[in-house]
Amino acid sequence: MSNLPYKGRKINMVVVATTNNSVYAFEAPSAASRVPPSETPLWHVGSSHLGQPLPYNFFVIDWGILGHNMKPQIGIAATPVIDRKRGLVYVTAKVGVSDIFTGEIHPKYRLFALDLLTGDVVAGVDIQATYQGWDGNTTTFDAQHHLQRASLLEASDRIYLAFGSHQDTVPYHGWVLAYEAETLRFVNAYCTTCDLTTAAQDCSDESCKGGIWQAGGGPASDSDGHLYVMTANGSYDPDPRTSDRGNSFIKLDKGLNVIGSWTPAPYDCLSRTDADLGSAGPTYLKGQSVLVGGGKEGLLYALSADALDSVNLQPGRAGRHDPCDGSDPIPVAEADRTVPKYWSIQATPAWEEHEVMDLLRKIDDSVLNQGYHHIHGSPVQWTVHTPEGDRLLLYVSAERDLLRAHEFGNGFTGASVLGPEPKDTFHSQCKNSDHGMPGGFLTISADGDNARSGIVWAAMPRHDKNALNGTVPGVLRAYRAYPDDGGKTLKELWNSDSGLHVAAPDCKDPEPTGTNQLGDFAKFVPPTVAEGKVYMSTFSHRLVVYGLTEAPRETYDAELELKERPPSAEPGSRIKVEITATNKGSRAWRADDGIRLGSQTAPADKVASVEGPDALKLQQEVQPGGTYVFRFQLTTPVEEAAQNLSWRLVRKNAVGQQPANLWFGAATREWEFHTLQNVCSDLRDRAQGFVSQILNDPASAKGLDADIRKLRQDAEKRKCSLHAT
């Protein structure tokens, strides 16, 4: 928020929400400021007011044996929305309420309105909803099985909330709920798959799934107050009297009444192979009244206004296209031959078959989605003025793919309809990764339509780090949004790991150096750009702010060597760590310089001294070329987990988080280690045996169902992770 009246002056403010059910407001620096922002919040409201977050494993989830998508707690997972006129911040929190008699934890969702200037709770309501389906049965919203990842939306003086599943654990549905912004009075609810439900609610032979998660992207809206959402795998019924719309684009009026929908022809194949259409959110092109979106299959769809004014199913023809089978129609993509108009293009490389995947499909078709290049970040749009006229560009950064720009003007310009490789307008030199999820999350900054001013900011894991079930280091990259040399390459200008020293022609990133490293990647969170600054949330318990700075004087420099450590340890144990620091600068290090060993990945509360009054503080003078050895202990997490740790030197004279420009020297190499319970070794051996047996004899998989279920139950009961296996 810019130019906000606050205690007799105008300030900029940034609001941060965390999964620990805390909301903070910080004073944000002005556009001209090159001074690090204050670390002291203007206000903070925590779980004592919003409710206690839930532990990530508060109930047994499907596929939990392979890891959990969110750790260590479940709380606020949806981006809040701010109403400047009312002076309110709207936020939803998932909380756990303990039964006073049994001690059992019962989850629920709450919607709050917080005062923008003080953080005081102005109003709060429990989120409750029901929906009566076409069959006359009533479905009740269940907080346990649902998770709100999609951002909140304010439109037509209402606050809209969208929900998907809690890690695909049935029974669940897609929900959109509406509340009055002024009073938080409940208005209405819409359910995407609640037309044919039973008391059993087990998703067998009934309406189910169709979650709205959109990788954190919120519902889209237009100037008439209509809402647009994209659903994931779920039941679909083409009967216009029903509302079962899995794997569909859906248009709602402001009262959440369905206006229309559009569904890809192979919707059943998408559900069967876990290739959600709704793995990213929709983007509304205001100037053309066109809705654009894409999902795990790597296609981009663009729908004309009339395509969503009734129930529409994409035309298809008979045939076979991998990974679908002969019963699934091949979509017809030629929009000019259809009414209403739509366009679909190959926005990423097509599905790729792998030998192991072909074996595993005999057990479960859902593994086949791994052959796609999933789109998780919603497309971002920019209209740029060029000598040839204005050009509307749509940018996407799918998993294991280049950053790509596709031009749109009454259809996609010069793009591949369907094929092995996309034909984009522009693309980056290097892929974001060769394996791992979720790709890049994008934001555009520009001086209007000035072609030379556009920058694409992309937040993503470091190359080849997988953020599916783990916490991994992240990187922020900046690309030129429009080539200035007449070519097709979106040049990388800068990144947070190596500054201006970007990837070489072989696309190998330089080793992370310098003072700008991001920390742990916050999944599904795009950069926020305002007043000449870029704000990045992280999973390292800090908000990182990037901006132009004065060129630092090279007075301090260091090289750190981490002594070899074990690759794994028991949860809750202590590991001795030894790091040798060599003074590579031109200035001596003195004890009163406040030089310490710091980390952007190792929690401070997990470090304990081995010797001396403070094992992480420099205790003696070190001349240029000299060395100093830090010795301390690291306490491992109390549960099984994987961690990537590294350390750097920092000048830190005051208590509190150190501004980034006082870190110096190169970081240690990353140390990846696992906390593994010895008592779980028998379960890992059993899991490895099942995997080996299935790979050797796929037909034996069906006979192992009961054994695998028992293994999952044993692992959940003993809090063992079998993800590595």
BAPA-789739 format. One line per 10 residues: number of its first residue (from 1); their letters; for each residue z, x, y of C-alpha. Coordinates in pm, whole numbers, plus 50000, padded with zeros to 5 digits. Example, Ala and Ser with C-alpha at 12.3 -4.5 7.8 and 13.67 -1.06 7.14 Angstrom:
BEGIN
1	AS	50780/51230/49550 | 50714/51367/49894
END
This chain:
BEGIN
1	MSNLPYKGRK	50000/50000/50000 | 49892/50146/50337 | 50050/50095/50683 | 50341/49892/50550 | 50611/49802/50807 | 50933/49961/50682 | 51256/50004/50882 | 51083/50021/51218 | 50793/50246/51117 | 50464/50225/50922
11	INMVVVATTN	50452/50396/50583 | 50232/50420/50275 | 50397/50311/49949 | 50319/50365/49581 | 50485/50141/49318 | 50538/50269/48963 | 50639/50065/48655 | 50756/50218/48326 | 50798/50106/47966 | 51171/50167/48013
21	NSVYAFEAPS	51174/49844/48219 | 51211/50027/48549 | 51013/49984/48870 | 51015/50247/49147 | 50876/50257/49500 | 50802/50593/49665 | 50684/50677/50013 | 50327/50798/49970 | 50182/51075/50190 | 49935/50992/50465
31	AASRVPPSET	49568/51088/50444 | 49620/51395/50666 | 49943/51513/50503 | 49942/51826/50289 | 50317/51819/50234 | 50443/51725/49885 | 50580/51369/49884 | 50954/51302/49859 | 51096/51279/49508 | 51363/51029/49617
41	PLWHVGSSHL	51250/50668/49565 | 51269/50413/49845 | 51411/50179/49583 | 51450/50146/49208 | 51521/49843/48990 | 51602/49909/48625 | 51675/49747/48293 | 52014/49622/48410 | 51820/49371/48621 | 51495/49336/48424
51	GQPLPYNFFV	51635/49350/48069 | 51668/49613/47800 | 51340/49736/47649 | 51287/49708/47275 | 51273/50003/47036 | 50916/50063/46925 | 51002/49970/46565 | 51206/49657/46641 | 51021/49473/46362 | 50794/49565/46073
61	IDWGILGHNM	50435/49579/46198 | 50110/49585/46008 | 49984/49940/45958 | 50307/50080/46099 | 50305/50321/45807 | 50013/50497/45981 | 50202/50531/46309 | 50293/50327/46614 | 50064/50288/46916 | 50355/50295/47162
71	KPQIGIAATP	50672/50506/47159 | 50964/50529/47212 | 51024/50183/47360 | 50841/49860/47443 | 50900/49722/47791 | 50666/49690/48087 | 50317/49764/47951 | 50102/49568/48199 | 50018/49691/48550 | 50204/49480/48812
81	VIDRKRGLVY	50029/49303/49099 | 50137/49321/49465 | 50111/49033/49715 | 50121/49196/50059 | 50134/48864/50247 | 50435/48738/50053 | 50589/49085/50034 | 50635/49060/49657 | 50569/49269/49347 | 50505/49064/49032
91	VTAKVGVSDI	50591/49232/48703 | 50639/49124/48340 | 50886/49287/48103 | 50929/49260/47727 | 51302/49260/47658 | 51538/49242/47364 | 51825/48995/47358 | 52098/49054/47097 | 52244/48765/46903 | 52620/48775/46970
101	FTGEIHPKYR	52696/48658/46616 | 52445/48846/46399 | 52354/49141/46624 | 51985/49076/46560 | 51746/49156/46843 | 51529/48868/46963 | 51235/48967/47185 | 51116/48766/47483 | 50898/48812/47790 | 51012/48760/48149
111	LFALDLLTGD	50812/48735/48475 | 50979/48869/48791 | 50905/48864/49163 | 51054/49172/49336 | 51093/49224/49710 | 50833/49481/49814 | 51062/49651/50068 | 51391/49654/49876 | 51315/49599/49506 | 51558/49307/49495
121	VVAGVDIQAT	51485/49046/49227 | 51372/48741/49426 | 51294/48525/49122 | 51259/48552/48746 | 51156/48318/48464 | 51136/48334/48086 | 50777/48322/47965 | 50731/48023/47735 | 50416/47829/47646 | 50264/47592/47393
131	YQGWDGNTTT	49905/47491/47324 | 49777/47182/47145 | 49470/47256/46936 | 49174/47042/46846 | 49347/46949/46520 | 49645/46807/46708 | 49885/47081/46599 | 50091/47262/46860 | 50115/47643/46867 | 50409/47808/47043
141	FDAQHHLQRA	50379/48144/47217 | 50574/48402/47013 | 50695/48706/47208 | 50761/48908/46893 | 50400/48918/46774 | 50239/48951/47118 | 50204/49238/47362 | 50083/49225/47720 | 49866/49528/47791 | 49620/49355/48027
151	SLLEASDRIY	49706/49392/48397 | 49842/49098/48594 | 49596/48913/48819 | 49671/48717/49136 | 49404/48464/49239 | 49409/48114/49390 | 49781/48157/49473 | 49859/48196/49105 | 49975/48481/48882 | 49777/48512/48558
161	LAFGSHQDTV	49906/48687/48246 | 49697/48774/47938 | 49832/48867/47595 | 49705/49023/47274 | 49875/49132/46953 | 50162/49367/46886 | 49958/49627/46691 | 49752/49367/46501 | 50055/49212/46329 | 49975/48853/46231
171	PYHGWVLAYE	50017/48578/46322 | 49893/48623/46680 | 49640/48477/46923 | 49496/48550/47264 | 49684/48380/47548 | 49630/48335/47922 | 49922/48188/48118 | 49928/48078/48483 | 50228/48063/48721 | 50250/47963/49087
181	AETLRFVNAY	50286/48274/49301 | 50523/48105/49547 | 50774/47958/49300 | 50694/48109/48958 | 50654/47753/48831 | 50458/47737/48505 | 50110/47586/48555 | 49919/47597/48227 | 49834/47797/47915 | 49514/47870/47728
191	CTTCDLTTAA	49497/47999/47370 | 49179/48160/47237 | 49228/48073/46867 | 49473/47782/46834 | 49247/47496/46727 | 49310/47493/46352 | 49662/47616/46281 | 49913/47543/46008 | 50287/47557/45981 | 50256/47873/45771
201	QDCSDESCKG	50087/48060/46059 | 49973/48339/45827 | 49612/48362/45948 | 49468/48254/45614 | 49210/47977/45645 | 49307/47895/46001 | 49250/47988/46364 | 49394/48329/46439 | 49376/48655/46635 | 49133/48678/46931
211	GIWQAGGGPA	49377/48885/47138 | 49317/48977/47502 | 49420/49341/47540 | 49121/49497/47719 | 49279/49848/47704 | 49498/49764/48002 | 49224/49610/48217 | 49315/49271/48363 | 49120/48944/48376 | 48833/48946/48627
221	SDSDGHLYVM	48785/48676/48890 | 48519/48560/49134 | 48529/48410/49485 | 48539/48057/49340 | 48861/48125/49152 | 48707/48146/48804 | 48867/48382/48551 | 48686/48598/48295 | 48837/48759/47985 | 48706/48935/47674
231	TANGSYDPDP	48861/48868/47335 | 48901/49093/47032 | 48860/49026/46659 | 48936/48668/46562 | 48814/48331/46445 | 48505/48181/46609 | 48373/47826/46599 | 48044/47744/46779 | 48146/47377/46808 | 48181/47322/47187
241	RTSDRGNSFI	48470/47082/47122 | 48685/47367/46992 | 48816/47675/47172 | 48819/47932/46890 | 48645/48224/47060 | 48715/48555/46888 | 48493/48847/47005 | 48370/48653/47307 | 48338/48653/47683 | 48524/48347/47817
251	KLDKGLNVIG	48507/48179/48159 | 48802/47965/48275 | 48867/47763/48590 | 49181/47830/48794 | 49369/47570/48587 | 49276/47758/48265 | 49032/47493/48146 | 48741/47643/47952 | 48407/47635/48135 | 48204/47831/47882
261	SWTPAPYDCL	48173/48134/47660 | 47918/48385/47529 | 47946/48550/47188 | 47743/48834/47029 | 47539/48730/46724 | 47719/48962/46475 | 48066/48837/46575 | 48176/48812/46212 | 48074/49173/46145 | 48267/49287/46453
271	SRTDADLGSA	48584/49121/46322 | 48532/49245/45967 | 48486/49607/46079 | 48759/49596/46348 | 48497/49662/46617 | 48656/49446/46889 | 48433/49326/47169 | 48743/49313/47390 | 48851/49675/47359 | 48774/49712/47731
281	GPTYLKGQSV	48796/49467/48019 | 48513/49288/48205 | 48364/49396/48538 | 48226/49131/48777 | 47923/49231/48987 | 47986/49025/49300 | 47650/49070/49464 | 47463/48948/49157 | 47711/48702/48996 | 47684/48897/48672
291	LVGGGKEGLL	47964/48981/48428 | 47948/49318/48248 | 48155/49440/47955 | 48146/49647/47639 | 48363/49717/47335 | 48409/49935/47031 | 48047/49903/46912 | 47935/50096/47220 | 47704/49829/47363 | 47715/49705/47721
301	YALSADALDS	47647/49336/47781 | 47553/49180/48115 | 47565/48801/48144 | 47401/48589/48412 | 47607/48316/48580 | 47465/48035/48364 | 47536/48225/48039 | 47902/48132/48077 | 47864/47770/48192 | 47855/47640/47834
311	VNLQPGRAGR	47914/47764/47478 | 47645/48023/47401 | 47588/48233/47089 | 47351/48530/47118 | 47030/48469/46918 | 46992/48672/46601 | 46739/48735/46329 | 46768/48813/45960 | 46792/49173/45848 | 47037/49455/45793
321	HDPCDGSDPI	47182/49695/46047 | 47467/49934/45966 | 47753/49894/45937 | 47691/49519/45903 | 47548/49371/45585 | 47253/49140/45521 | 47454/48826/45595 | 47507/48933/45957 | 47226/48857/46204 | 47058/49137/46397
331	PVAEADRTVP	47103/49052/46766 | 46801/48976/46983 | 46843/49174/47303 | 46532/49080/47504 | 46692/48875/47779 | 46369/48761/47944 | 46282/48564/47629 | 46608/48372/47627 | 46775/48108/47842 | 47035/48161/47974
341	KYWSIQATPA	46967/48523/48061 | 47166/48814/47926 | 47105/49183/47873 | 47249/49424/47617 | 47193/49798/47590 | 47294/50092/47375 | 47544/50244/47619 | 47676/50511/47379 | 47540/50680/47065 | 47491/50435/46778
351	WEEHEVMDLL	47711/50399/46470 | 47731/50713/46256 | 47798/50706/45883 | 48035/50952/45719 | 48075/51014/45346 | 48451/50951/45336 | 48408/50637/45545 | 48154/50506/45297 | 48410/50550/45018 | 48688/50382/45213
361	RKIDDSVLNQ	48473/50080/45303 | 48498/49981/44937 | 48866/49918/45007 | 48861/49782/45361 | 48566/49729/45597 | 48790/49782/45901 | 48757/50162/45869 | 48389/50132/45961 | 48468/50097/46332 | 48542/50472/46333
371	GYHHIHGSPV	48167/50536/46322 | 48126/50381/46668 | 48188/50548/47005 | 48443/50296/47137 | 48442/50188/47501 | 48804/50146/47617 | 48782/50206/47990 | 48629/49912/48177 | 48294/49991/48346 | 48331/50088/48713
381	QWTVHTPEGD	48061/50005/48967 | 47925/50175/49279 | 47631/50087/49502 | 47481/50406/49643 | 47222/50433/49921 | 46928/50663/49839 | 46589/50731/49997 | 46444/50490/49738 | 46688/50216/49839 | 47027/50093/49720
391	RLLLYVSAER	47110/50150/49352 | 47393/49981/49159 | 47541/50219/48901 | 47784/50136/48618 | 47989/50423/48475 | 48148/50441/48128 | 48322/50720/47935 | 48337/50618/47568 | 48516/50801/47287 | 48354/51132/47186
401	DLLRAHEFGN	48077/51088/47441 | 47944/51198/47777 | 48032/51030/48104 | 47731/50802/48156 | 47591/50606/48450 | 47364/50306/48382 | 47163/50151/48666 | 47160/49773/48693 | 46926/49561/48901 | 46832/49224/48753
411	GFTGASVLGP	46877/49396/48419 | 46949/49749/48305 | 46695/49994/48444 | 46513/50216/48194 | 46786/50178/47929 | 46764/50171/47552 | 46804/49822/47409 | 46917/49929/47062 | 46872/50269/46905 | 47040/50589/46792
421	EPKDTFHSQC	47078/50733/47142 | 47136/50566/47480 | 46889/50619/47763 | 47117/50639/48064 | 47037/50701/48429 | 47273/50998/48470 | 47525/51173/48245 | 47773/51461/48240 | 47701/51796/48077 | 47992/51780/47830
431	KNSDHGMPGG	48153/51519/47608 | 48514/51421/47664 | 48594/51508/47300 | 48446/51564/46955 | 48712/51348/46792 | 49006/51136/46902 | 49061/50834/47122 | 49049/50665/47376 | 48781/50832/47592 | 48802/50832/47973
441	FLTISADGDN	48949/50587/48224 | 48757/50589/48548 | 48795/50530/48921 | 48530/50578/49193 | 48609/50709/49541 | 48340/50727/49810 | 48269/50694/50179 | 48094/50359/50141 | 47746/50405/49992 | 47706/50768/50105
451	ARSGIVWAAM	47543/50943/49807 | 47705/51282/49878 | 48058/51141/49900 | 48096/50971/49562 | 48341/51113/49306 | 48413/50977/48958 | 48776/51046/48866 | 48830/51042/48489 | 49169/51049/48312 | 49155/51144/47944
461	PRHDKNALNG	49331/51348/47673 | 49253/51716/47656 | 48947/51795/47447 | 48991/51693/47081 | 49344/51554/47131 | 49395/51211/46971 | 49615/50963/47161 | 49587/50680/46905 | 49943/50711/46775 | 50064/51028/46942
471	TVPGVLRAYR	50163/51164/47281 | 49918/51439/47379 | 49841/51650/47688 | 49604/51491/47937 | 49359/51609/48199 | 49215/51462/48519 | 48849/51544/48585 | 48640/51494/48899 | 48260/51450/48872 | 47994/51412/49136
481	AYPDDGGKTL	47899/51043/49116 | 47535/51098/49220 | 47339/51419/49149 | 47256/51606/49469 | 46979/51815/49313 | 46743/51540/49200 | 46843/51587/48835 | 47028/51371/48584 | 47355/51563/48548 | 47685/51437/48687
491	KELWNSDSGL	47837/51774/48770 | 48204/51832/48697 | 48357/51961/49021 | 48721/52017/48931 | 48983/51942/48668 | 49361/51957/48658 | 49371/52223/48384 | 49155/52496/48537 | 49073/52384/48891 | 48723/52481/48999
501	HVAAPDCKDP	48671/52683/48680 | 48514/52401/48478 | 48354/52412/48134 | 48086/52671/48062 | 47738/52571/47936 | 47877/52576/47580 | 48127/52305/47691 | 48431/52508/47593 | 48709/52439/47841 | 48884/52743/47988
511	EPTGTNQLGD	49249/52790/47892 | 49474/52571/48112 | 49597/52773/48410 | 49720/52717/48762 | 49959/52470/48917 | 49783/52137/48868 | 49827/52056/48499 | 49876/51685/48446 | 50131/51669/48166 | 50120/51414/47884
521	FAKFVPPTVA	49837/51161/47895 | 49927/50800/47982 | 49698/50590/47765 | 49489/50311/47925 | 49583/50408/48284 | 49297/50490/48528 | 49360/50707/48836 | 49467/50538/49161 | 49288/50677/49468 | 49415/50597/49819
531	EGKVYMSTFS	49445/50770/50156 | 49283/51089/50032 | 49525/51126/49739 | 49489/51068/49363 | 49791/50925/49180 | 49833/50974/48806 | 50093/50819/48578 | 50197/51033/48281 | 50406/51017/47965 | 50596/51322/48097
541	HRLVVYGLTE	50837/51109/48301 | 50668/51187/48631 | 50410/51058/48878 | 50159/51328/48974 | 49995/51325/49317 | 49680/51529/49385 | 49534/51604/49727 | 49385/51877/49941 | 49620/52171/49993 | 49618/52496/50185
551	APRETYDAEL	49498/52792/49979 | 49816/52939/49826 | 49909/53302/49881 | 49894/53490/49551 | 50244/53639/49571 | 50377/53518/49236 | 50199/53539/48900 | 50314/53553/48539 | 50206/53575/48179 | 50420/53405/47914
561	ELKERPPSAE	50429/53484/47543 | 50591/53233/47305 | 50736/53390/46992 | 50608/53233/46671 | 50800/52919/46583 | 50811/52700/46270 | 50553/52419/46250 | 50814/52159/46152 | 51186/52089/46147 | 51437/51822/46054
571	PGSRIKVEIT	51494/51547/46315 | 51794/51621/46538 | 51802/51992/46445 | 51805/52288/46684 | 51526/52545/46696 | 51569/52884/46861 | 51296/52953/47116 | 51213/53292/47268 | 50963/53337/47554 | 50877/53672/47714
581	ATNKGSRAWR	50768/53656/48079 | 50565/53943/48230 | 50547/53975/48609 | 50173/53988/48683 | 50209/53941/49058 | 50252/54181/49347 | 50604/54069/49435 | 50929/54138/49252 | 51118/53845/49103 | 51478/53827/49222
591	ADDGIRLGSQ	51765/53626/49085 | 51807/53438/49415 | 51437/53332/49419 | 51530/53032/49204 | 51277/53125/48933 | 51318/52918/48619 | 51138/52844/48298 | 51012/52489/48323 | 50805/52251/48115 | 50588/51947/48178
601	TAPADKVASV	50614/51841/47814 | 50963/51941/47688 | 51233/51691/47800 | 51512/51867/47989 | 51781/51679/47799 | 51659/51840/47473 | 51719/52202/47586 | 52047/52381/47516 | 52160/52736/47611 | 52194/53016/47356
611	EGPDALKLQQ	52336/53288/47583 | 52433/53328/47946 | 52535/53063/48200 | 52182/52923/48227 | 51927/53026/47966 | 51631/52886/48162 | 51708/53063/48493 | 51600/53418/48575 | 51924/53622/48583 | 51801/53964/48697
621	EVQPGGTYVF	51536/54132/48910 | 51195/54191/48750 | 50953/54429/48919 | 50572/54381/48897 | 50469/54474/48542 | 50822/54422/48410 | 50935/54164/48154 | 51218/53916/48105 | 51310/53727/47787 | 51424/53363/47797
631	RFQLTTPVEE	51621/53251/47490 | 51731/52892/47438 | 51749/52615/47182 | 51534/52303/47157 | 51681/51991/47001 | 51418/51801/46806 | 51379/51420/46834 | 51608/51214/46615 | 51310/51044/46450 | 50996/51175/46286
641	AAQNLSWRLV	50738/51264/46551 | 50475/51517/46663 | 50507/51710/46988 | 50289/51948/47189 | 50508/52179/47400 | 50437/52450/47655 | 50633/52624/47933 | 50560/52776/48274 | 50756/52948/48549 | 50862/52759/48857
651	RKNAVGQQPA	51043/52846/49179 | 51314/52584/49197 | 51595/52622/49449 | 51698/52257/49472 | 51807/52000/49219 | 51536/51755/49112 | 51173/51746/49011 | 50981/52047/49141 | 50671/51987/49357 | 50363/52098/49167
661	NLWFGAATRE	50257/52369/49415 | 50566/52582/49335 | 50476/52631/48970 | 50309/52965/48914 | 50143/53176/48647 | 49983/53076/48320 | 50157/52848/48074 | 50247/52951/47722 | 50006/52852/47451 | 50072/52505/47319
671	WEFHTLQNVC	50319/52480/47033 | 50252/52182/46812 | 50531/52095/46572 | 50642/51798/46366 | 50988/51663/46302 | 50989/51567/45934 | 51283/51442/45733 | 51327/51615/45399 | 51447/51283/45257 | 51097/51149/45322
681	SDLRDRAQGF	50913/51414/45122 | 50902/51196/44810 | 50734/50917/45009 | 50477/51156/45151 | 50405/51284/44801 | 50356/50926/44680 | 50124/50849/44974 | 49921/51164/44910 | 49890/51064/44546 | 49753/50722/44641
691	VSQILNDPAS	49502/50877/44883 | 49381/51124/44622 | 49352/50854/44357 | 49152/50623/44586 | 48916/50901/44695 | 48855/50998/44332 | 48829/50642/44204 | 48770/50382/44482 | 48773/50100/44230 | 49141/50170/44158
701	AKGLDADIRK	49244/50065/44509 | 49288/49697/44427 | 49531/49780/44150 | 49747/49975/44392 | 49815/49689/44636 | 50170/49624/44517 | 50255/49995/44501 | 50125/50054/44854 | 50318/49755/44991 | 50634/49892/44831
711	LRQDAEKRKC	50562/50234/44981 | 50523/50080/45328 | 50851/49891/45292 | 51033/50205/45177 | 50889/50405/45469 | 50989/50146/45728 | 51338/50112/45576 | 51398/50487/45577 | 51219/50537/45914 | 50966/50773/45762
721	SLHAT	50624/50838/45913 | 50332/50884/45676 | 50072/50922/45951 | 50006/51291/45879 | 49941/51210/45514
END
